[in-house]
Amino acid sequence: MSVSVTLPPATHTFCTGTLSGMASFDVVSEVDDQEVRNAVDQAQREIANRYDFKNTNSSIDQNDMVITLATVSEDRLNALRTVLEEKLVRRGVSLRGVDYGDIEEATQNTVRQVVTIKVGISSDISKQINKLIKAKGAKGVSSQTQGESIRVTAKKRDALQDVIALLKAEDVGIPLQFNNFRD
């Protein structure tokens, strides 16, 4: 027994978001959550075993992308921060996206510092990147903000590669990745 199905003609067309013949890519700032968690775990294990952290009540606590460092003195806090930074770098997390809060006095004569790992491109930084692309980018390159990413389009792939090189050379204060490359 065979069944025959007749489908109605297509009434909708879908736009892919880029004009035909235009190459594009997205500029994003992402951090792998698991790698941050692994770095914090490794740092916690190291401070538990190191002699210079014995009897200092030093701790590293993580809540999503916010890490709290606590210890007995600013000197130990600097050492704690160094341990955390080493572990983050070893796990491939860029220190450009790490934002250190003020050192605060905490209970029982201890000090605390909140470390925030920035994810996504803020509106201020996206404006800065768009201005940079407009000022120094090749002719025919355009960019637009899409949430926490920036879509860069051009007719030629070489122009997009020049924009990537330009953005890698500039320091915008956060780590940038380039993905979703389309010809």
C-alpha positions, -999 to +999 in steps of 0.1 A: +000+000+000+015+033-010+004+067+004+007+098-017+010+132+001+006+165-017+022+195+000+009+230-006+033+254-024+057+273-001+043+306+010+071+318+032+107+327+024+133+329+051+161+355+052+194+342+063+204+376+078+232+384+052+228+397+017+238+373-011+275+377-019+283+392+015+308+375+038+304+379+075+315+369+110+306+376+146+328+392+172+320+378+206+335+377+241+329+344+257+344+325+286+341+287+291+323+283+325+338+248+330+374+261+326+368+288+351+353+262+376+383+240+370+408+268+376+390+277+408+391+241+420+428+238+412+435+270+430+416+258+461+435+226+461+468+245+458+461+269+487+450+239+509+484+223+504+508+252+504+528+260+535+525+298+532+487+295+533+486+274+565+465+289+593+455+319+572+419+309+566+424+317+529+395+308+506+384+311+470+346+309+465+329+309+432+293+319+424+288+317+386+313+343+372+319+360+405+349+348+426+355+359+461+390+358+476+394+360+514+424+358+537+441+374+567+462+402+550+467+421+518+500+403+513+483+369+514+455+383+492+480+392+465+495+357+467+460+342+465+452+364+434+485+352+418+476+316+423+441+321+408+456+340+378+481+312+371+453+286+371+431+307+349+458+313+323+468+276+324+431+267+317+430+291+287+409+319+303+421+354+293+429+378+321+416+407+299+381+398+310+389+397+348+377+427+368+391+431+403+369+449+429+382+469+458+399+452+487+375+453+516+379+447+553+359+416+564+351+400+597+377+388+622+405+410+609+404+395+574+404+410+539+382+402+509+382+410+472+355+402+446+368+392+412+343+393+383+349+376+350+332+397+322+312+378+296+297+394+265+303+427+249+288+457+267+271+485+248+300+509+255+326+485+242+305+476+212+302+513+203+340+515+206+345+485+183+320+498+157+338+532+157+371+514+153+359+493+124+344+524+107+375+545+112+402+520+104+384+492+085+385+488+047+360+504+025+328+484+022+330+468+057+300+474+079+293+463+115+262+462+137+256+453+173+234+422+178+228+418+216+262+409+231+279+403+198+288+423+167+282+412+131+308+424+106+300+421+069+319+429+037+319+418+001+354+404+002+368+378+027+401+397+027+385+428+041+371+407+070+405+392+077+419+427+079+392+436+104+401+406+125+438+416+125+428+451+134+407+440+164+434+416+176+459+445+175+437+469+195+431+465+232+394+470+239+397+457+275+380+423+270+390+391+252+375+388+217+367+357+197+357+356+160+332+329+150+304+321+126+325+330+096+304+328+064+314+334+028 
